[in-house]
Amino acid sequence: MSSAPRIGLFGGSFDPPHVAHIALARTALEHLRLDELHWIPAGQPWQKARQLASGTHRAAMVQAAACGEPRFVLDRSELDRPGPSYTIDTVRALQAERPEAEWFLVIGADQYLRLSSWRQWQELLLRVTLAVAGRDTAPPTLPPHDVSALPHRMERLPMAPIDASSTAIRAHLAAGRPAAELEPTILTAEVARYIDRHGLYRSPPTPEPARS
């Protein structure tokens, strides 16, 4: 009898996706022995106040970042669902489609520390194994007291520090500098080309392209 598929969920605004996102995704694939890793661009992230690039652009950039790895899956669950994007809603829907799978939620250490602010986080702990990224030389991240009080499954994903952030990338581009200057250490060539081709993160914001 075959074992249950192991599926990772990797959510975020991906505005834009950069090399640290890719490194974490690849670490999760190998460390957790995943059959699939779903990249899930947020539709309406309720904890972010700023305006994001359109879902169409962010999905296209994730597709560009994930190219070449067949276990990476672009998942439009939150982009196609109206209303605020809550992880628990996404997990419920995906688990209903594939109840036989074993599920892992890939998050950063900062998200782990804020987990008790997430919608219905107690149910989330029952449904998934948390895969928490942390620097490979740092001590394990300890959960906040209310999270540690509940039994939950957690795997640590050892990561070397990577100096890349979406905020710094957007600032670079808002200053009128090309994305190509950031490859390959910050952006992949595919993502950089997409950003420059569409003029993303300039002022004024680039309109969303027509959906085919």
C-alpha positions as CSV (number, residue, x, y, z in Angstrom):
1,M,0.0,0.0,0.0
2,S,1.4,3.4,-1.0
3,S,2.1,6.0,1.7
4,A,0.1,9.2,2.0
5,P,1.3,12.0,-0.2
6,R,3.2,14.7,1.8
7,I,2.1,18.2,0.8
8,G,3.6,21.5,1.9
9,L,1.7,24.8,1.9
10,F,3.8,27.9,1.5
11,G,1.8,31.1,1.6
12,G,2.7,34.8,1.4
13,S,2.2,38.0,-0.5
14,F,5.2,37.2,-2.8
15,D,5.3,40.8,-3.7
16,P,7.7,40.0,-5.4
17,P,9.1,36.4,-4.8
18,H,12.9,36.4,-4.3
19,V,15.7,34.0,-3.7
20,A,15.1,33.6,0.0
21,H,11.5,32.4,-0.8
22,I,13.0,29.9,-3.3
23,A,15.7,28.7,-0.8
24,L,13.0,28.1,1.9
25,A,10.8,26.3,-0.6
26,R,13.6,24.0,-1.7
27,T,14.7,23.4,2.0
28,A,11.1,22.4,2.8
29,L,11.0,20.0,-0.2
30,E,14.1,18.2,0.8
31,H,13.9,18.3,4.6
32,L,10.3,17.3,4.8
33,R,10.5,14.9,1.9
34,L,7.5,16.5,0.2
35,D,5.8,15.2,-2.9
36,E,4.4,18.7,-3.6
37,L,4.9,22.2,-2.3
38,H,2.0,24.6,-3.0
39,W,3.0,28.3,-3.4
40,I,-0.1,30.2,-2.3
41,P,-0.1,33.9,-3.1
42,A,-2.4,35.7,-0.7
43,G,-5.6,37.2,-2.2
44,Q,-6.4,39.8,0.5
45,P,-3.9,39.4,3.3
46,W,-5.8,40.8,6.4
47,Q,-2.6,41.6,8.3
48,K,-1.1,43.9,5.6
49,A,-2.3,47.5,5.2
50,R,-0.4,48.4,2.0
51,Q,-1.6,47.9,-1.5
52,L,-0.1,44.8,-3.2
53,A,0.7,44.2,-6.8
54,S,-2.3,42.5,-8.6
55,G,-2.9,38.9,-8.0
56,T,-2.3,38.3,-11.7
57,H,1.2,39.7,-11.5
58,R,2.1,38.0,-8.3
59,A,0.9,34.6,-9.5
60,A,2.9,35.1,-12.7
61,M,6.0,35.9,-10.7
62,V,5.5,32.9,-8.5
63,Q,5.2,30.7,-11.6
64,A,8.4,32.3,-13.0
65,A,10.2,31.7,-9.6
66,A,9.0,28.1,-9.4
67,C,9.9,27.1,-12.9
68,G,12.1,24.0,-13.3
69,E,11.0,22.2,-10.1
70,P,8.1,19.9,-10.9
71,R,7.1,19.5,-7.2
72,F,6.4,23.2,-7.0
73,V,2.7,24.0,-7.6
74,L,1.2,27.5,-8.1
75,D,-2.0,27.4,-6.0
76,R,-4.6,30.1,-6.7
77,S,-6.9,29.1,-3.8
78,E,-6.7,32.5,-2.0
79,L,-6.5,34.6,-5.2
80,D,-9.7,33.1,-6.5
81,R,-11.6,33.2,-3.1
82,P,-13.4,36.5,-2.3
83,G,-12.8,38.2,1.0
84,P,-9.8,38.3,3.4
85,S,-7.3,35.4,3.0
86,Y,-7.3,33.2,6.1
87,T,-5.0,30.3,6.2
88,I,-7.5,28.1,8.0
89,D,-10.0,28.5,5.1
90,T,-7.3,27.4,2.6
91,V,-6.3,24.4,4.7
92,R,-9.9,23.3,5.2
93,A,-10.6,23.5,1.4
94,L,-7.4,21.7,0.3
95,Q,-7.8,19.0,2.9
96,A,-11.4,18.4,1.9
97,E,-10.1,17.8,-1.7
98,R,-7.3,15.4,-0.6
99,P,-8.1,14.0,2.8
100,E,-5.6,11.2,2.4
101,A,-2.6,13.6,2.4
102,E,-0.2,14.6,5.2
103,W,0.0,18.4,5.4
104,F,2.8,20.7,6.4
105,L,2.5,24.5,6.8
106,V,5.8,26.3,6.0
107,I,6.2,29.5,7.9
108,G,9.0,31.8,9.2
109,A,10.0,32.1,12.8
110,D,8.4,35.5,12.9
111,Q,5.1,34.0,11.9
112,Y,5.4,31.3,14.5
113,L,5.8,33.9,17.2
114,R,2.6,35.6,16.0
115,L,0.6,32.4,15.3
116,S,-1.9,33.1,18.1
117,S,-3.1,36.2,16.2
118,W,-4.2,34.1,13.3
119,R,-7.8,33.3,12.7
120,Q,-8.8,30.0,14.4
121,W,-5.2,29.0,15.0
122,Q,-6.1,26.3,17.5
123,E,-7.9,24.3,14.7
124,L,-4.9,25.0,12.4
125,L,-2.6,23.3,14.9
126,L,-4.8,20.2,14.7
127,R,-4.8,20.0,10.9
128,V,-1.1,20.6,9.9
129,T,2.4,20.0,11.0
130,L,4.2,23.4,11.3
131,A,7.5,23.6,9.4
132,V,9.3,26.6,10.9
133,A,12.2,28.2,9.2
134,G,15.1,29.4,11.3
135,R,18.8,30.1,10.9
136,D,20.8,26.9,11.1
137,T,23.1,28.3,13.7
138,A,20.4,29.8,15.9
139,P,18.7,28.0,18.8
140,P,15.2,26.7,18.0
141,T,12.4,29.3,18.0
142,L,10.2,28.9,21.1
143,P,6.5,29.4,20.5
144,P,4.5,32.0,22.5
145,H,3.0,30.7,25.7
146,D,-0.6,30.2,24.4
147,V,0.7,28.2,21.4
148,S,3.1,26.1,23.5
149,A,0.2,25.3,25.8
150,L,-1.5,23.3,23.0
151,P,0.0,20.0,21.7
152,H,1.1,20.5,18.1
153,R,3.5,19.0,15.6
154,M,6.5,21.1,14.6
155,E,9.5,20.6,12.3
156,R,12.4,22.9,12.2
157,L,13.7,24.0,8.7
158,P,17.4,25.0,9.1
159,M,18.2,27.9,6.8
160,A,21.3,29.9,6.2
161,P,20.6,33.7,6.4
162,I,19.9,35.3,3.0
163,D,19.9,39.0,2.6
164,A,16.8,39.5,0.4
165,S,13.6,41.2,1.2
166,S,10.6,42.2,-0.9
167,T,10.5,45.6,0.8
168,A,14.1,46.4,-0.3
169,I,13.3,45.1,-3.8
170,R,10.3,47.4,-4.1
171,A,12.3,50.4,-2.8
172,H,15.0,49.7,-5.4
173,L,12.4,49.6,-8.2
174,A,10.5,52.6,-7.0
175,A,13.8,54.6,-7.3
176,G,13.6,53.8,-11.0
177,R,16.4,51.2,-11.1
178,P,15.9,48.0,-13.2
179,A,15.1,44.6,-11.6
180,A,17.9,43.1,-13.7
181,E,20.4,44.8,-11.4
182,L,19.2,42.4,-8.6
183,E,19.8,39.1,-10.4
184,P,20.9,36.5,-9.6
185,T,21.6,37.2,-5.9
186,I,18.2,38.7,-5.0
187,L,15.9,37.9,-7.9
188,T,16.0,35.0,-10.4
189,A,16.4,36.1,-14.1
190,E,12.9,35.0,-14.9
191,V,11.3,37.1,-12.1
192,A,13.5,40.1,-12.9
193,R,12.6,39.9,-16.6
194,Y,8.9,39.8,-15.7
195,I,9.1,42.8,-13.4
196,D,11.0,44.9,-16.0
197,R,8.8,43.9,-18.8
198,H,5.7,45.0,-16.9
199,G,7.2,48.0,-15.2
200,L,6.1,46.7,-11.7
201,Y,6.6,48.7,-8.5
202,R,7.1,52.0,-10.3
203,S,5.2,55.2,-9.6
204,P,2.4,55.3,-10.5
205,P,1.5,51.6,-10.1
206,T,1.3,49.5,-13.2
207,P,-2.3,48.5,-14.2
208,E,-3.2,44.8,-14.0
209,P,-2.9,43.1,-17.4
210,A,-6.0,41.7,-19.1
211,R,-6.7,38.1,-18.1
212,S,-6.7,35.7,-21.1
